[in-house]
């Protein structure tokens, strides 16, 4: 992990530990509630792991706080500004792809705003999110293939799609140039323990 990734992993680990302790949970209790291994919880809390977005979603939902609460510093004011380059990079690829969580709201009804870049040939598979999750995606550059359940949609620059996020879905760049898209995710009722049991891709 590079310095930025290590710093983010350490910050996330500290927040997971703080939230777990505030609930009076053991490592085993959090692992069971999140549907992940105890070893994964330990690694996340120690900042030693670079967990998938799916794993972080499971842990944040189990804690009842939402993913943004794990990656952003707590702020007392209702307005939060994320400056250019200040988002949390939670996914990357060898071809230069990057998934950055740039903004988010607090639980129980969490909205996340992502800035995604897919390098040539990149493919990101997302597990089904919690029941009722909705996603909105708009392509800013290049071509993006979105697969929702078994349906495939090819989107060009400027095209947009809305779809249920509570089924398996994926994003891919079939082109030879980078593709970029904005993604908004609405996840209602975070912390109510209804996350899908689908496994991480």
N, C-alpha and C positions, 0 to 999 in steps of 0.2 A: 504494500500500500504506500502511496506517496504521502507527503506531509499533510496535504489538505484532507485526503481521505482518512488518514490516521486521526487527525484532529476531530473530524466529524464522527468517526466511529467511537472515539473516546467520549465525546459529548453525548452521543446517543446512549452509550453504555451507562453513563452517570445518571441520565434521566430515567432510563429503564429501572435501574437499581432504586432510585429515589421513589419512583411511582410504586414499585413492588413493595418496598418497605412501608410506604404510607398506607398500603392496604393490609399490612401485616402478613404478607404472603411469603412462603418459602420459595426457593428456586423451583422445587418440584411442583408447587401449586401453580406458579406462573406457567411452567412448561406444559402442565396438563391443560390449563385454561386456554393456552394459545395453540395447543396441538403441535408443539415442537419438542425437540429433545431437551433434556436438562443441560446437556453439554452445549447446545446452541445458546441457551439462555446465559450460561456462564460465560461463553465466549463473547456474546454481545455485551454483557455488563462489563467485561474486562477490556472492551474495545479491541479485542483480538480477532474479531470476525468481520468480514465484509458481507453481511447478510443480504439476501435478495429482498426486493421490494415486498414480495409476498410474505416473507418471514416477518419483516417489520410491521406490515399491516396486521398480521395475526397477533403479534405481541401488543401493539398499540390498542387494538380492539379489545383484547383480553383485559388490558389495564383500564379500558374505558376512557382513553384520552384522545385517540385519533393520531394519525401519523404526524401531522404538523407539529403537535406538542412535543414529539420526540426529537425533531430536527431543528426547531426554532427556540431561541432563548425566550423565556417568559417575559412579557412586557405588560406593564400596568395600564397602558393606554389602549383605547379601542382601535386606533389607527396604526397599522404596521406597514412600514415601507421597506421593501427589499430592493436594494440598489443593484444595478447591472453587475452581474458576476457574483452576487451575494447569496444565491439560492443554494440549496443542498443537493449536490450531485449524488444520486442514489443508484445510478446504473451507468455503466460505461462498457464500451466494446473496444476490441483491438483495432478496428477500422475507424476509430474516432467518434463513435456514437456516444451520446450523453443524454441521460434523463435527469432533469433538474427540477426539483420541487421548489417553485419560486414563491408561492404564497399558499396560505391555508387558514381555515377558520377552526374554532374550538369545537369540541364535542358538545352536545350529542349529534347534531346534524353537521357533519364535516364536509367542507368544500375544499378541494385541492386544485391548484393551478400549476400545470407542468409545462416546461419547455423541453421538447424532445428533438434531438438530432440523431438521425440514423445514417451511419456510413454506408457506402455501397455494399449491398448484399446483407446488411444487418437485418436481424429478425429477433423480435422480443415477444415472448409468450407470457401472458398474464393469466394467473389462476382466476377462477370466479371469485368476485368480491362478495361482501355480505349482501343479503337479500335487500332488494330495492335500490341498489347502487345504479346510478346513471352516469354515462360519460358523453362528453361533447368534444369533438376533435376537428380542428381546421388545419389544413396543410398550408404552410407558408412558402415552402420551396420544394421542388422536386415531385416525386411520385411516391405515394404510400399505399400499400395494400393492407387493408384492415379486414381481419377475419373475425366474425362474431358467430359463435357456435359453429355451424357448418357453412355459413354464407360468407362469400368473399366480395369485397368492394375495392375497386381501384380508384384512388383519389388523386387528382392533379392539384397544382398550386391554386389556392383560392377555394377549393372544394371543402365541404364540411359534412360531418355525419354525427348523428346522435344514436346511441345504442345502450342496451342494458349491460351494465358491468357485472351483473351477478351470474353471468355464464362465462365460460372460457373464451378468451379473445386474444388476438395478437396483432402486432404492427410489424410491417416489413418494408424494406426499401429494395425494390427489384431493379433499380437503376444503377448506373455507374458513377453518379454524382451524389453528394450528400442530400438527404431530404430532411426537412424540418417541419415540425407541427406543434401547435399548442393543444393542450389537453386539459379539460376541466372534469373533475370527478366529484360527484355528489354522493355521499355515503350517509344515509340517515340512520339515526339510532345507534351510533358507535358506543360500545360498552354494554350493549344489552345481550351480548353473548350469542349472536345469531350468525356469526361468520361461517361461510361455506367451509366444508371439510375437504375441499379440493386440495390436491397436493401442489407444491411449488413446481414450476417448470424448470 
